[in-house]
């Protein structure tokens, strides 16, 4: 996927409503508030008419498409996407799937992690078939609070990955009751992220929810990175 440079901005002119119509076919959840939020974050810079209305070029629209695709398919934080766009503006070649160092941060943000609710409806039978786990093991994961079914008793794609990981750990002798420690840790981390994001989500400013969702994405990714490094350090110490 490529994004147009911010140059060449005078070919055509569209209102924000026209841009929304162009994007909604591929991104049904995009809103005018989201577009304004991305503008406020410096991802796009539409021109203004003499009366103050935003006027978008085709390049602006494709730039938005690049941002939304990187968020949806790669789950990249806006800081990473913005650096990629700046690199493109400088004429550099960018791989959207490659994590990039952030000049404003001390470390890189964990790549390709989706913190939104996964789509799809997977029956228990399909879950067992895809993971190779037996029904008793899945039931034990549910009793331990590690696995939760959605409405109608269906699961999603994240449930598949969770069961696969739990089954692999079980091969090393870690039963569902041992994995409760992971659940407790995850709940505590999620609570910390919510404490940060909730005040922003409940504020009355324009784009508040978009800012909160982006904050959750970035803080949660950083927490996963931190958790990984702490586990690695602890294991390394245990082996010394």
C-alpha positions in Angstrom: 0.0 0.0 0.0 1.3 3.5 -0.8 0.2 6.9 0.2 0.4 10.1 -1.8 2.7 12.8 -0.8 1.2 15.9 0.7 2.3 17.7 -2.5 0.2 18.1 -5.6 -2.8 19.2 -3.6 -4.8 21.2 -6.2 -6.1 18.4 -8.4 -9.8 18.5 -7.6 -11.6 19.6 -4.5 -14.1 17.8 -2.2 -16.1 18.6 0.9 -15.7 16.5 4.0 -19.0 14.9 3.2 -17.8 13.8 -0.2 -14.7 12.3 1.3 -16.8 10.5 3.8 -18.9 9.0 1.0 -15.7 7.9 -0.8 -14.3 6.1 2.2 -17.4 4.5 3.8 -17.5 1.7 1.2 -14.2 0.3 2.6 -14.4 1.8 6.1 -18.1 1.7 7.3 -17.3 3.1 10.7 -15.5 6.2 9.6 -17.2 9.5 10.7 -16.7 13.2 10.1 -15.5 13.3 13.7 -12.8 10.8 12.9 -11.6 12.7 9.9 -11.5 15.9 11.9 -9.6 14.1 14.6 -7.0 12.8 12.1 -6.6 16.4 10.8 -6.1 17.7 14.4 -3.4 15.0 14.9 -1.6 16.3 11.8 -2.2 13.2 9.5 -3.9 15.3 6.9 -3.9 19.1 6.1 -6.9 20.0 3.9 -7.0 23.4 2.5 -9.7 25.9 3.6 -12.1 27.8 1.4 -12.3 31.6 1.9 -15.4 31.0 4.0 -13.5 28.5 6.2 -14.8 25.2 4.9 -12.4 22.3 4.5 -11.6 21.4 1.0 -10.0 18.0 0.4 -7.9 17.0 -2.7 -7.8 13.5 -4.1 -4.3 13.2 -2.5 -5.9 14.0 0.9 -8.5 11.3 0.4 -5.9 8.7 -0.5 -3.8 9.8 2.5 -6.8 9.2 4.7 -7.3 5.8 3.1 -3.6 4.9 4.0 -4.1 5.9 7.6 -7.4 4.0 8.0 -6.0 0.9 6.3 -2.9 1.0 8.5 -5.1 1.2 11.6 -7.5 -1.5 10.5 -5.1 -4.0 9.0 -1.9 -3.4 10.8 -3.3 -1.9 14.1 -0.5 0.7 14.0 -0.6 3.7 16.4 -1.0 7.1 14.9 2.5 8.1 15.9 3.9 5.3 13.7 1.6 6.1 10.8 2.5 9.8 11.0 6.2 9.0 10.8 5.6 6.7 7.8 3.7 9.5 6.1 6.4 12.0 6.8 8.9 9.5 5.4 6.8 9.2 2.2 6.7 13.0 2.0 10.5 13.0 2.0 10.5 10.5 -0.9 11.4 7.5 1.2 10.0 4.0 0.6 7.9 2.7 3.5 6.7 -0.7 4.4 3.5 -0.1 6.3 3.8 -3.4 8.2 7.3 -2.7 9.6 7.5 -1.2 13.1 9.5 2.0 13.1 11.4 3.7 15.8 9.6 6.7 17.2 11.8 9.8 17.5 9.6 11.1 20.3 9.7 7.8 22.3 12.4 5.8 24.0 11.4 2.5 22.5 9.2 1.2 19.7 5.6 0.5 20.0 4.5 -3.1 19.8 3.4 -3.9 16.2 0.2 -5.3 14.8 -1.9 -5.7 18.0 -5.6 -5.3 17.7 -7.3 -4.0 20.8 -10.8 -3.8 19.2 -13.4 -6.6 19.5 -12.6 -9.2 16.9 -15.2 -9.9 14.3 -16.7 -13.3 13.3 -18.9 -15.8 15.0 -17.3 -19.2 15.8 -19.3 -22.0 17.3 -17.8 -24.2 20.0 -17.5 -27.1 17.6 -15.5 -24.9 15.1 -13.4 -23.6 18.0 -12.5 -27.2 19.0 -11.9 -28.2 15.4 -9.6 -25.2 14.6 -7.6 -25.5 17.8 -7.4 -29.2 18.3 -8.4 -28.8 21.9 -10.9 -31.1 23.6 -14.2 -30.0 25.0 -13.1 -30.6 28.6 -10.1 -28.3 28.2 -12.2 -25.5 26.7 -14.8 -25.9 29.5 -12.0 -25.6 32.1 -10.8 -22.4 30.5 -14.3 -21.0 30.7 -14.7 -22.1 34.4 -11.4 -20.4 35.2 -12.6 -17.1 33.6 -9.9 -17.2 30.9 -12.3 -17.8 28.0 -15.6 -16.1 27.6 -18.3 -16.8 24.9 -20.2 -14.0 23.4 -24.0 -13.7 22.7 -25.5 -17.0 21.7 -22.5 -18.9 23.0 -20.3 -18.0 20.0 -16.6 -17.1 20.1 -14.4 -14.8 18.0 -11.0 -15.1 16.4 -9.2 -14.0 19.5 -10.7 -17.0 21.3 -9.0 -19.3 18.8 -5.6 -17.7 19.5 -6.3 -17.8 23.3 -7.1 -21.5 23.3 -4.1 -22.3 21.1 -1.8 -20.5 23.5 -3.4 -22.1 26.5 -3.1 -25.5 25.0 0.6 -25.0 24.1 1.2 -24.0 27.7 -0.7 -27.0 28.9 1.9 -29.2 27.0 4.4 -27.8 29.4 2.4 -28.7 32.4 0.6 -25.4 33.0 -3.1 -26.2 33.7 -6.0 -23.7 33.5 -5.8 -23.0 37.2 -2.1 -22.0 36.8 -3.1 -19.6 34.0 -5.3 -17.6 36.3 -2.2 -15.5 37.2 -2.1 -14.3 33.6 -5.8 -13.3 33.7 -5.4 -11.4 37.0 -2.4 -9.5 35.5 -4.3 -8.7 32.3 -7.3 -7.4 34.3 -5.0 -5.1 36.3 -3.3 -3.8 33.2 -6.7 -3.2 31.5 -7.8 -1.3 34.6 -4.8 1.0 34.4 -5.5 1.7 30.7 -9.1 2.5 31.5 -8.2 4.9 34.2 -6.1 6.9 31.7 -8.6 6.7 28.8 -12.0 7.2 30.6 -11.7 10.9 31.4 -10.9 11.6 27.8 -13.7 9.5 26.5 -16.2 11.2 28.8 -15.1 14.8 27.9 -17.3 16.9 25.8 -14.8 18.0 23.3 -15.0 17.2 19.6 -13.3 13.9 18.7 -13.1 12.8 22.4 -13.9 9.2 21.7 -11.5 9.0 18.8 -8.7 10.4 21.0 -9.6 7.9 23.8 -9.6 4.9 21.4 -6.2 5.9 20.0 -4.9 6.4 23.5 -6.1 2.9 24.5 -4.4 1.4 21.4 -1.1 3.0 22.1 -1.0 2.5 25.9 -2.2 -1.1 25.6 0.5 -1.8 23.0 3.1 -0.3 25.2 1.8 -2.3 28.2 2.2 -5.5 26.2 5.8 -4.6 25.3 6.6 -3.7 28.9 5.0 -7.0 30.1 7.0 -9.0 27.6 10.3 -7.4 28.7 9.5 -7.9 32.4 8.8 -11.5 31.9 12.0 -12.0 29.8 14.0 -10.2 32.5 12.4 -12.3 35.3 13.0 -15.6 33.4 16.6 -14.6 32.7 17.2 -13.9 36.4 15.7 -17.3 37.3 18.1 -19.1 35.0 21.2 -17.3 36.3 
